[in-house]
């Protein structure tokens, strides 16, 4: 491991100190390593010539998501070091990063591949291909008016429903917005997608799980206001009426660096399921 990139979220408190801490630890382990620093994902779409062996992400889940969208096509593995809040995607906390950096530089790690979605959307006659690691969402604006959607799967009509929106999620994104909308938790390395309505008008409209080889077309049939397309909760654009998006599997995988002590179910329990119970309070003691 001779060439390492570091993408740091500059909105995090004391980010410069944390960046210097990571860099000094790397140089203490191997002073011949070349480090390229990126800030807030800028320049990541032009790293092909850098020949990076790995990308360290200093931030939270949002920073990992934006990094994955930018560099998955280059197949550079990502090591997330959490300096944010939840840190579900990051295996390493900065307070315990030294053993991880030592293992990284010794190439003692495994690669976990995560599926991404690809959204095809036409705007002003220009076709755009947009990747997402978590989810692709169509949702209404601020007014309390619902939207009518048509869903097609592999060019076959599936259903029409009226709702606030619809979430198409990867297994990675199943613990994010989709979970809040009532969708299931899917094991992150499965080749599946989920389609979950947001506040549907019909109580019979539920999440559908499909194979990742399928193609989903979502058409906005009727809307009384703007409808927005959102990628990973970070990139968004307004859709025109009677427009549609096509969602399929992205041709590249997101490669996450994992060490021997990584336990998905332990992380899930501590950062998602148990955390949800803590946020809701301990009802058993309320008597």
C-alpha positions as CSV (number, residue, x, y, z in Angstrom):
1,X,0.0,0.0,0.0
2,X,1.9,3.0,-1.3
3,X,-0.6,5.6,-2.5
4,X,-3.5,6.6,-0.2
5,X,-6.1,9.3,-0.6
6,X,-7.8,11.0,2.3
7,X,-11.2,12.7,1.8
8,X,-12.0,14.9,4.8
9,X,-15.3,16.6,5.6
10,X,-14.3,20.2,6.5
11,X,-17.5,20.9,8.3
12,X,-16.6,18.6,11.2
13,X,-15.2,20.1,14.3
14,X,-11.3,20.2,14.5
15,X,-11.1,18.5,11.1
16,X,-7.6,19.8,10.5
17,X,-6.3,18.3,13.8
18,X,-7.9,15.0,13.0
19,X,-6.5,15.0,9.5
20,X,-3.0,15.7,10.8
21,X,-3.5,13.0,13.4
22,X,-4.3,10.4,10.7
23,X,-1.5,11.5,8.4
24,X,1.1,11.4,11.2
25,X,0.1,7.9,12.2
26,X,0.4,6.7,8.7
27,X,3.9,8.2,8.3
28,X,4.9,6.7,11.6
29,X,4.0,3.3,10.3
30,X,5.5,3.8,6.8
31,X,7.2,7.0,5.9
32,X,7.3,6.1,2.2
33,X,3.5,6.2,1.7
34,X,2.3,9.0,-0.6
35,X,-0.9,10.7,0.7
36,X,-3.2,12.8,-1.5
37,X,-5.7,14.9,0.5
38,X,-9.2,15.9,-0.8
39,X,-11.6,18.2,0.9
40,X,-15.4,17.8,0.8
41,X,-15.2,15.3,-2.2
42,X,-13.8,18.0,-4.5
43,X,-11.6,16.5,-7.2
44,X,-12.6,12.9,-6.5
45,X,-14.0,12.5,-10.0
46,X,-10.5,12.9,-11.4
47,X,-8.5,10.4,-9.4
48,X,-7.9,7.9,-12.2
49,X,-4.3,9.1,-12.8
50,X,-3.5,9.1,-9.0
51,X,-3.4,5.3,-8.9
52,X,-4.6,5.2,-5.4
53,X,-4.6,1.9,-3.4
54,X,-7.2,3.1,-0.9
55,X,-9.3,6.1,0.0
56,X,-9.6,7.0,3.7
57,X,-12.8,8.9,4.4
58,X,-12.8,11.2,7.5
59,X,-16.3,12.2,8.2
60,X,-19.7,10.5,8.8
61,X,-22.0,8.4,6.7
62,X,-22.8,11.3,4.5
63,X,-19.1,11.7,3.5
64,X,-18.8,8.0,2.8
65,X,-21.9,8.2,0.5
66,X,-20.6,11.2,-1.5
67,X,-17.2,9.5,-1.8
68,X,-18.7,6.3,-3.0
69,X,-20.7,8.0,-5.7
70,X,-17.6,9.7,-6.9
71,X,-15.0,6.9,-6.9
72,X,-16.8,3.6,-7.2
73,X,-16.3,3.7,-11.0
74,X,-12.5,3.7,-10.3
75,X,-12.8,0.7,-8.0
76,X,-10.7,2.2,-5.2
77,X,-11.6,0.6,-1.8
78,X,-12.9,2.9,0.9
79,X,-11.9,2.9,4.6
80,X,-14.4,5.0,6.7
81,X,-13.0,6.6,9.8
82,X,-15.9,8.1,11.7
83,X,-15.6,11.7,13.0
84,X,-19.4,12.3,12.6
85,X,-22.4,11.1,14.6
86,X,-24.0,7.8,13.6
87,X,-21.1,6.3,11.6
88,X,-23.0,3.2,10.5
89,X,-21.0,2.7,7.3
90,X,-17.6,3.4,8.9
91,X,-16.0,0.5,10.7
92,X,-13.4,2.6,12.6
93,X,-13.8,5.4,15.2
94,X,-11.0,7.9,15.1
95,X,-10.2,7.2,18.8
96,X,-9.3,3.6,17.9
97,X,-7.8,4.1,14.4
98,X,-4.2,3.1,14.9
99,X,-4.7,-0.7,14.7
100,X,-6.8,-0.2,11.6
101,X,-4.2,1.9,9.9
102,X,-1.5,-0.7,10.8
103,X,-3.6,-3.4,9.3
104,X,-4.4,-1.3,6.2
105,X,-0.7,-0.6,5.5
106,X,0.1,-4.4,5.9
107,X,-2.8,-5.2,3.5
108,X,-4.5,-7.2,6.2
109,X,-8.1,-6.6,5.3
110,X,-11.0,-7.9,3.2
111,X,-13.1,-6.1,0.7
112,X,-16.9,-6.0,1.1
113,X,-18.7,-5.2,-2.0
114,X,-21.9,-3.1,-1.9
115,X,-24.4,-2.6,-4.8
116,X,-25.2,0.8,-6.1
117,X,-28.2,2.0,-8.0
118,X,-28.1,3.9,-11.3
119,X,-30.8,6.4,-12.1
120,X,-31.4,7.4,-15.7
121,X,-33.1,10.7,-16.1
122,X,-33.6,13.0,-19.1
123,X,-33.5,16.7,-18.6
124,X,-33.7,19.3,-21.4
125,X,-33.1,16.5,-23.9
126,X,-29.9,15.4,-22.1
127,X,-29.8,11.9,-20.6
128,X,-28.1,11.8,-17.2
129,X,-26.8,8.7,-15.4
130,X,-26.7,9.2,-11.7
131,X,-25.3,6.6,-9.1
132,X,-26.5,6.2,-5.5
133,X,-25.3,4.0,-2.8
134,X,-28.2,4.3,-0.4
135,X,-31.4,5.2,-2.3
136,X,-33.1,7.1,-5.0
137,X,-36.2,9.0,-3.9
138,X,-39.1,10.7,-5.7
139,X,-41.0,13.0,-3.3
140,X,-43.4,15.9,-3.4
141,X,-42.7,19.5,-2.4
142,X,-43.9,21.3,0.7
143,X,-47.6,21.5,0.0
144,X,-49.9,18.8,1.5
145,X,-50.9,17.3,-1.9
146,X,-50.0,13.8,-2.8
147,X,-48.7,12.5,-6.1
148,X,-49.8,9.7,-8.4
149,X,-47.1,7.2,-9.6
150,X,-47.0,4.4,-12.1
151,X,-44.4,1.6,-11.4
152,X,-43.1,-0.7,-14.2
153,X,-40.6,-3.5,-13.5
154,X,-38.7,-5.0,-16.5
155,X,-41.1,-3.1,-18.8
156,X,-44.1,-4.7,-17.2
157,X,-46.7,-2.7,-15.4
158,X,-46.7,-3.4,-11.7
159,X,-49.0,-0.9,-10.0
160,X,-50.4,2.7,-9.7
161,X,-50.5,4.3,-6.3
162,X,-50.9,7.7,-4.7
163,X,-48.4,8.7,-2.0
164,X,-46.1,11.4,-0.8
165,X,-43.2,9.7,-2.6
166,X,-41.4,6.5,-3.4
167,X,-38.0,5.1,-2.2
168,X,-35.9,2.7,-4.3
169,X,-33.2,1.4,-1.9
170,X,-30.2,-0.8,-2.0
171,X,-29.5,-3.2,1.0
172,X,-27.0,-0.6,2.2
173,X,-29.8,2.1,2.2
174,X,-32.3,-0.2,3.9
175,X,-31.3,1.1,7.3
176,X,-31.7,4.7,6.2
177,X,-34.8,6.5,4.8
178,X,-36.4,3.3,3.6
179,X,-36.4,2.0,7.2
180,X,-38.1,5.2,8.4
181,X,-40.8,4.6,5.8
182,X,-41.5,1.1,7.0
183,X,-39.2,-0.8,4.7
184,X,-37.3,-4.0,5.8
185,X,-33.6,-4.3,6.8
186,X,-31.7,-6.2,4.1
187,X,-28.3,-7.8,4.6
188,X,-25.9,-5.4,2.9
189,X,-24.2,-7.7,0.5
190,X,-27.4,-9.1,-1.0
191,X,-28.2,-8.4,-4.7
192,X,-31.7,-7.0,-4.1
193,X,-33.5,-3.7,-4.3
194,X,-36.6,-2.5,-2.5
195,X,-39.4,-0.2,-3.6
196,X,-41.1,1.5,-0.7
197,X,-44.0,4.0,-0.9
198,X,-43.8,7.1,1.4
199,X,-47.2,7.6,3.2
200,X,-49.3,5.8,0.6
201,X,-53.0,6.6,0.3
202,X,-53.8,2.8,0.2
203,X,-53.0,0.7,3.3
204,X,-52.5,-2.3,1.0
205,X,-49.5,-0.7,-0.7
206,X,-46.3,-2.2,0.8
207,X,-42.6,-2.6,0.1
208,X,-41.7,-4.8,-2.8
209,X,-38.3,-6.6,-2.9
210,X,-36.9,-7.3,-6.4
211,X,-33.7,-8.8,-7.9
212,X,-31.0,-6.3,-8.6
213,X,-30.9,-7.4,-12.2
214,X,-34.3,-5.9,-12.7
215,X,-35.0,-2.4,-14.1
216,X,-37.6,-0.2,-12.4
217,X,-39.4,2.7,-14.2
218,X,-41.2,5.2,-12.0
219,X,-43.5,7.6,-13.8
220,X,-45.0,10.8,-12.3
221,X,-48.6,10.6,-13.5
222,X,-50.2,13.4,-11.7
223,X,-48.9,16.1,-9.4
224,X,-50.2,19.4,-8.1
225,X,-46.8,20.7,-7.3
226,X,-43.1,20.1,-7.8
227,X,-41.7,16.5,-7.5
228,X,-38.1,16.1,-6.6
229,X,-35.6,13.5,-7.4
230,X,-33.0,12.9,-4.6
231,X,-29.9,10.7,-4.5
232,X,-28.7,9.5,-1.1
233,X,-30.4,12.5,0.5
234,X,-27.6,14.7,-0.9
235,X,-28.2,15.5,-4.6
236,X,-31.6,16.6,-5.8
237,X,-33.3,18.1,-8.8
238,X,-36.8,19.0,-9.8
239,X,-38.7,16.8,-12.1
240,X,-41.2,17.9,-14.7
241,X,-44.8,16.6,-14.9
242,X,-45.4,13.3,-16.7
243,X,-41.7,12.6,-16.5
244,X,-40.1,9.4,-15.4
245,X,-36.9,7.9,-14.1
246,X,-35.4,4.5,-14.8
247,X,-33.5,2.7,-12.0
248,X,-31.2,-0.2,-12.5
249,X,-28.0,-1.7,-11.0
250,X,-24.9,0.5,-11.3
251,X,-22.2,-1.4,-13.2
252,X,-19.6,-0.9,-10.5
253,X,-19.6,-1.9,-6.8
254,X,-18.7,0.2,-3.8
255,X,-15.7,-1.5,-2.2
256,X,-15.5,-1.1,1.6
257,X,-12.4,-2.1,3.6
258,X,-13.3,-4.5,6.5
259,X,-11.0,-5.9,9.1
260,X,-11.3,-9.3,11.0
261,X,-13.2,-7.8,13.9
262,X,-16.0,-6.3,11.8
263,X,-19.4,-7.7,12.9
264,X,-22.3,-6.3,10.9
265,X,-25.0,-7.5,13.4
266,X,-23.1,-5.9,16.3
267,X,-23.0,-2.6,14.4
268,X,-26.7,-3.0,13.5
269,X,-27.6,-3.6,17.1
270,X,-25.6,-0.8,18.6
271,X,-26.2,1.9,16.0
272,X,-29.7,1.2,14.6
273,X,-31.9,-1.1,16.6
274,X,-30.7,-0.4,20.1
275,X,-30.3,3.3,19.3
276,X,-33.9,3.4,18.1
277,X,-35.1,2.0,21.4
278,X,-33.0,4.5,23.3
279,X,-34.5,7.4,21.3
280,X,-37.9,6.2,22.1
281,X,-37.3,5.9,25.9
282,X,-37.5,3.0,28.2
283,X,-41.2,2.2,28.5
284,X,-40.7,-0.6,30.9
285,X,-39.7,1.9,33.6
286,X,-42.7,4.1,33.1
287,X,-45.1,2.6,35.7
